[in-house]
Amino acid sequence: MANHSTNTPRRAILRSGGTLAFAALSGVATASISHAQEAIAHSAGTSLPALRLPPNACDCHMHHYNTRYKLTANVLRPSPDATIAEYRKLQKRIGSTRTIVCTPSAYGDDNSATLDAMAELGTSAHGVAVVLPSVTDAELQRLHNLGIRGIRFNLATPGTTTLDMLAPLSQRVAGLGWHTEMHMTGEQIVAAEAIWPTLAAPVVFDHMGRIPKAAGTSHPAFQILLASLARGRTWVMLTGAYMDTTSGPPGYADSVALGRAFAAAAPERMIWGSDWPHPTEPADRKPDDATLVDLMPLMVPDEAIRHRIFVENPARLYDFPQAT
């Protein structure tokens, strides 16, 4: 696979995905590509995206790491830290303003890093926590008051959460208006097919369901997610183009094709996120975040629908104020 660290110009990236009329895409800059003033930790490249994100664009998936928090055993973790000060540089680079901080698997069900990051980012940030069935109602309410709006299950990497916890925890958080966020492989989604129609709370599938991109829409997990989307309580996150890809950067053509199919099926329940600091990727293979942003016009050519994915959809899911 080609190395993620590419400085290919944004126009070339868009053309590589099959979009030839670059200048005709509304909301995409056509001037010379400028460069950020400095490199950003855990992100390749320094170019700014060609796509200009709208006001209140939400990065629906990032993580905060710091060595002062205790790690659980056997985790993937970027080194050494992924701080909010560094993340603010990323925001400046890509143009997002709202943020969803997700508790990473590295900290188990200790949400301290997430809550501290939310406090540092202020009212523009909400979060997704990790909890166990033993969590008290009082603790769930405390987390809600602090801005948590969902709970995360990372089943792709065995650890703190397990599938048998999903239904009872979904029932408990539904009354708070929360959702469950799933990071699992396409094969795991297929194996758990019977569960999805039964859950009390809405479900968000991270990283396009981790469907192997070589199989794409022919993978059985895609049909399962389409059926779940049709029921109206499932969301898909258009993140992780670099995961499970055979095409690779800069165009990620197989990931673009899958994202386009999801977005066409239910644009009203698509969201986008950076996944910074890209904890699945080794330090020498971090993706270029500007390149990832510039995949969105390929997945979603319509500017109004992109606006919905960047702004209105996350505002509804994560309980941000809607624009008036």
C-alpha positions in Angstrom: 0.0 0.0 0.0 1.2 3.5 -0.7 2.4 5.6 2.2 -0.2 7.9 3.7 2.3 10.7 3.9 1.6 12.4 0.6 1.7 16.0 -0.4 -0.2 15.5 -3.6 -2.1 18.7 -4.6 -5.7 18.8 -3.6 -6.9 19.2 -7.3 -5.0 16.0 -8.2 -6.7 14.2 -5.3 -10.1 15.2 -6.5 -9.4 14.2 -10.0 -8.0 10.9 -8.9 -11.4 10.1 -7.4 -13.1 10.7 -10.7 -14.1 14.4 -10.3 -12.9 16.2 -13.4 -14.9 19.4 -13.1 -13.0 20.5 -10.0 -13.7 24.2 -10.4 -17.4 23.6 -10.7 -17.7 22.1 -7.2 -19.5 24.6 -5.0 -17.7 25.3 -1.7 -14.3 24.1 -3.0 -11.5 26.6 -3.2 -10.0 27.0 -6.7 -7.2 29.3 -5.8 -3.6 28.2 -5.3 -3.4 25.8 -2.4 -1.9 27.6 0.7 0.1 25.9 3.4 -0.2 25.7 7.1 2.5 27.5 9.1 3.7 24.4 10.9 3.4 20.6 10.9 0.8 19.1 13.2 1.5 16.1 15.4 -0.1 12.8 14.1 -1.0 14.3 10.7 1.0 14.2 7.5 1.4 17.1 5.2 1.0 20.8 5.7 -1.3 21.8 2.9 -4.7 23.2 3.6 -7.7 21.4 2.2 -9.2 22.7 -1.0 -12.7 22.2 0.5 -13.7 25.1 2.8 -15.8 23.7 5.6 -18.9 25.7 6.6 -19.3 27.5 9.9 -20.1 25.1 12.8 -18.7 22.1 10.9 -18.3 19.3 13.4 -15.4 16.9 13.6 -17.5 14.0 15.1 -14.6 11.7 16.0 -11.3 12.6 17.7 -9.4 11.4 20.7 -7.4 13.1 23.5 -4.3 11.3 24.8 -1.9 12.4 27.6 0.7 10.6 29.5 -0.8 11.8 32.8 -3.8 9.4 32.3 -3.4 5.7 33.2 -3.4 3.3 30.3 -5.2 -0.1 30.2 -3.2 -3.1 29.0 -2.6 -4.1 25.4 -3.7 -0.9 23.7 -2.9 1.0 20.5 -1.8 4.5 21.4 -0.1 7.3 19.5 3.2 8.5 21.0 3.7 10.4 23.1 0.6 12.7 23.4 -2.3 14.0 21.4 -3.1 17.3 23.2 -5.9 19.8 22.7 -3.3 22.5 22.0 -2.2 20.3 19.0 -5.8 19.6 18.0 -6.6 23.3 17.8 -3.9 23.5 15.2 -5.6 20.8 13.2 -8.9 22.7 13.5 -7.3 25.8 12.2 -5.9 23.7 9.3 -9.0 21.9 8.2 -11.6 24.5 9.3 -13.8 22.6 11.7 -15.2 24.4 14.8 -17.3 21.8 16.7 -15.8 18.7 18.1 -16.9 15.3 19.5 -14.2 13.9 21.8 -14.4 10.1 22.0 -12.9 8.1 24.9 -10.2 5.9 23.3 -9.7 2.2 24.2 -6.4 3.1 25.8 -8.2 4.3 28.9 -10.9 1.6 29.4 -13.9 3.2 31.1 -11.9 6.1 32.5 -13.4 9.1 30.8 -11.1 11.7 32.5 -9.1 12.4 29.3 -12.3 13.0 27.3 -14.0 15.2 30.0 -10.8 17.3 30.4 -10.6 17.8 26.6 -14.2 18.8 26.5 -13.7 21.3 29.3 -10.6 22.7 27.5 -12.5 23.0 24.2 -15.5 24.6 25.8 -19.1 24.7 24.6 -18.1 23.8 21.1 -17.3 20.2 22.3 -19.5 17.3 23.3 -18.3 13.7 23.9 -18.8 10.0 23.7 -17.8 8.0 26.7 -17.1 4.4 27.6 -19.1 2.9 30.5 -19.7 -0.6 32.0 -23.0 -2.1 33.0 -22.1 -1.3 36.6 -22.3 2.4 35.9 -24.8 4.2 38.2 -27.7 6.3 37.0 -26.1 9.2 38.9 -22.9 8.8 37.0 -24.7 8.7 33.6 -26.6 11.9 34.6 -23.3 13.5 35.6 -21.7 12.7 32.3 -24.8 14.1 30.5 -24.5 17.3 32.4 -20.9 17.6 31.3 -21.8 17.1 27.6 -21.6 13.4 27.0 -24.1 12.3 24.3 -23.2 8.7 23.6 -21.4 5.6 24.6 -18.7 3.8 22.6 -18.1 0.1 22.0 -14.7 -0.9 20.5 -15.2 -4.5 19.5 -12.7 -4.4 16.6 -10.0 -4.6 19.3 -10.9 -6.8 22.3 -10.8 -4.8 25.5 -13.2 -3.1 27.9 -16.5 -3.5 26.1 -18.2 -6.6 24.8 -21.2 -7.3 22.6 -23.3 -8.7 25.5 -23.1 -5.2 27.2 -24.7 -3.5 24.2 -28.4 -4.1 24.7 -28.7 -3.4 28.4 -26.6 -0.2 28.1 -28.5 0.9 25.1 -31.7 0.6 27.1 -30.2 2.7 29.9 -28.9 5.6 27.8 -31.9 5.8 25.5 -33.8 7.9 28.0 -31.0 10.5 28.1 -31.3 10.9 24.3 -27.9 9.2 23.8 -26.7 6.8 21.1 -24.4 3.8 21.0 -21.3 4.2 18.8 -19.9 1.0 17.4 -16.3 0.3 16.2 -16.4 -3.2 14.8 -15.4 -5.0 11.6 -17.8 -5.8 8.8 -17.6 -9.4 9.7 -18.6 -8.6 13.3 -21.6 -6.6 12.0 -22.8 -9.6 10.0 -22.4 -11.9 13.0 -24.5 -9.6 15.2 -27.2 -8.9 12.5 -30.1 -10.0 14.8 -29.2 -7.4 17.4 -29.5 -4.2 15.3 -33.3 -4.0 15.1 -33.7 -4.6 18.8 -31.7 -1.8 20.4 -33.4 1.0 22.3 -31.0 3.8 21.4 -29.8 4.9 18.0 -26.6 3.3 16.7 -23.7 5.0 15.0 -21.2 2.9 13.0 -17.7 4.2 13.0 -15.5 4.2 10.0 -18.1 3.1 7.5 -18.6 -0.1 9.4 -15.0 -1.2 8.8 -16.2 -2.9 5.7 -13.3 -4.3 3.6 -13.0 -1.8 0.8 -12.1 -4.4 -1.8 -15.6 -5.9 -1.2 -17.3 -2.6 -0.7 -21.0 -2.6 -1.4 -21.0 -6.3 -2.2 -20.0 -7.2 1.4 -23.0 -8.5 3.4 -22.4 -5.9 6.1 -23.3 -3.2 3.6 -26.7 -4.6 3.1 -27.2 -5.0 6.8 -26.3 -1.4 7.4 -28.6 -0.3 4.5 -31.5 -2.1 6.2 -30.6 -0.5 9.5 -30.5 2.9 7.9 -33.9 2.3 6.4 -35.3 1.7 9.8 -34.4 5.3 10.7 -32.3 4.9 13.8 -28.8 4.1 12.4 -26.1 6.6 11.5 -22.9 6.0 9.6 -19.7 8.0 10.1 -17.8 8.8 6.9 -14.4 8.3 8.5 -11.4 6.1 8.3 -10.8 6.1 4.5 -7.3 4.8 5.2 -8.7 1.8 7.1 -9.2 -1.5 5.2 -8.3 0.2 1.8 -6.6 -1.5 -1.1 -6.5 1.7 -3.2 -4.7 3.8 -0.7 -3.8 7.5 -0.8 -4.2 10.0 -2.2 -7.5 9.1 -3.9 -8.7 6.2 -1.7 -11.0 5.3 -4.5 -12.4 2.2 -2.9 -13.3 4.2 0.3 -14.8 7.0 -1.7 -17.0 4.5 -3.6 -18.3 3.0 -0.3 -18.8 6.4 1.3 -20.7 7.6 -1.8 -23.1 4.6 -1.6 -23.8 5.2 2.1 -24.4 9.0 1.6 -26.8 8.3 -1.3 -28.8 5.9 0.9 -29.4 8.2 3.9 -27.7 11.6 3.7 -29.8 12.7 6.7 -27.9 10.3 8.9 -24.4 10.6 7.7 -21.7 12.4 9.8 -18.0 13.1 9.3 -15.0 13.0 11.6 -11.2 13.2 11.4 -10.3 10.3 13.8 -7.2 12.4 14.8 -4.7 11.3 16.1 -5.4 8.2 13.9 -4.6 5.7 16.6 -4.9 2.7 14.3 -2.0 4.0 12.2 1.7 3.8 13.2 3.7 7.0 13.7 5.3 6.9 10.3 2.1 6.3 8.4 -0.3 8.9 9.7 -2.7 10.2 6.9 -2.8 13.7 5.6 -5.9 15.2 7.2 -6.4 17.7 4.4 -6.5 14.9 1.9 -9.2 13.2 4.0 -11.3 16.4 4.1 -10.9 16.7 0.3 -12.5 13.2 -0.2 -15.9 14.6 0.9 -16.8 16.3 -2.4 -16.1 12.9 -4.1 -18.3 11.1 -1.6 -20.9 13.8 -1.5 -20.8 16.1 -4.6 -23.9 18.1 -3.6 -22.9 21.1 -1.5 -26.2 21.3 0.4 -25.9 17.7 1.4 -22.3 18.2 2.5 -23.5 21.1 4.7 -26.0 18.8 6.2 -23.4 16.2 7.0 -20.9 18.7 8.4 -23.4 20.9 10.4 -27.1 19.9 10.7 -26.7 16.2 11.2 -24.2 16.3 14.0 -26.1 19.2 15.7 -29.1 16.9 15.8 -27.2 13.8 16.9 -25.0 15.4 19.5 -27.4 18.0 20.8 -25.7 21.2 19.5 -27.8 24.3 18.9 -29.2 24.4 15.4 -28.5 27.4 13.3 -31.3 30.0 13.2 
